[in-house]
């Protein structure tokens, strides 16, 4: 059965239609295949289209950050959010990424957007430190790290708002990509619970921002606390998994 109740109560008609389409695949032998580009061009996508003579069904791009390392260097002694420069955790390719995303949206492709790169690189040392640093319900959280995460997410919301203002009405959004891995939160039951709370708070902030095009995609890495860190059906529209292998079988 197709259900039209996305996580975001403000979801656009186009987002609901995308969710309905994806749900119809559950009872079929069909699937959608696509490609991931670094959002400066569509080189990989175009190469696949040229080789196989068909349009890949999905186009994925990532917003990137090059200044996050300042949290480890110039801002190592900062004690308040006001001491963080404006460009800390600012995305450097929003215009390029959104241009490519809009291009593929107009071609009829499904879009997948994420922005995890620099957070992945620094989270274990600054943002997580094996404690629920980002959990707003934790009175012992690192307030500077929490403020940095808030700024990072505000930057993401601004980038997605620009994407929607450009006419993109529906896309898959992957928060906390592969962050079920134990290295990021530890292996305890408390760590699992903290991850779920943080994931839910991330989604709530997106909903409160007034965006209408996103479908929340829970995208864990394979075989690593995947069910233990699932945020619940009320916080995920789409389930996916990330696999890496050099073995073609």
C-alpha angles and dihedrals in degrees: 000000000000114000122196100198108112122186091251110070089202093056114148123241088252092053090050090049091051091050091049091050093050091048091055088062090065091076097041141070090239131105139178121240128194147147143257122230130180090244098246091095141341097253097136093042093049092048091054092047091050094048098046101028095231136093114257106238098227134043120195129191137173132218107228135209125203101175102059092101087074086081086067099041125021093023098043090111098040114126101183138040090244089068092063114098116241092246094057107116091000116146116244101197106043095122093047094044094048091048090056093042092052091047091055093042089057089050088058097253123147110245128222118190131185139156110192106124106102094033088056091052098050105025097091092052103035116005101039112013087179090293129097091259095157097047107112090204092061109094091196095055121130100260094201092052090046091051089050091053091049090052091048091053092045088055089051092050090050091051093049091046089056088050092052092044087056089061104268105139103176137030142145114251121200114201119188094008111210091347092139087087110117092231091073101049107011126246105276128111087244089057091052091051091047092053091051091050093049092047091051092048089051091054092045090054090052091050092049090052091070097239113153108186105065130102112196111239120197102209114176129173113255124278100355117113090308098151094036092060099039107129095215135260091282089064103041132060098175133029121210139159135214119224128180122192139147090201108098092206 
